[in-house]
Each structure stands twice: as structure tokens, then as C-alpha cells.
Amino acid sequence: MRGFTEALRADLKGSGVGVTLFECGVVKTPYWEHNPGSRERVPKMGKLVPELTPDQVASAIIGGIEHNRHYVVTPFMMKMTILQHAVAPAVVQWLMTATGYKRPR
């Protein structure tokens, strides 16, 4: 998604149209009730990232657009996960895989 966003931003440069990439953890919505088994697919490591309300997500997105930010990440623990991935990608990927969904055999 990041690559697509960067390419889109480059394509739209000078057009007056901005592009903001938004990343967050789990959002408290009915999605989880309407998609059985989806909650189990969130890596257990994701429990370190607090769930957000739709209002928190909307506020972060609007703030990012209003300030013409290229990249908005919320909450803080999600930012820390992304930073850790930048510093030690193999370790974070291993943790995500090790604590993630295991397909029944």
C-alpha cells in the first residue's frame, strides 16, 4: 500500500490533489461481528496496539488531510511497531508470523 501511495502521490504532483496514507490498528466497528474468524487473524502482538473508535480514526484522518501530511499513523504503539520494523524488519516480521493466525491442518 505504501508503494502504491507513493506512486499515486508522484503521479498527482502539481495537480492540486494530495495523497495521505493512513495506518492504524484495530478499529471498534461491526466489521468484526460480520466477519467470523477475522479477529483471530490479527497477530497476538497486535494486542499491544490499543483499539480505536471510529471517531478517533476519523479525527486522525481529517487532521492528516488538513495538514497535508503524507503519512498518518495512530495510535502511538502502531508508530512504535512501524519504527521497530524499520530498524529490525526480520525480527518484527518473525514476531508477527509467530503470533499470527495459524491455518488449521
Helices and strands as residue ranges (DSSP letters): H 2-12, E 21-24, H 31-34, G 39-41, G 44-48, H 54-66, E 71-74, H 76-87, H 89-99
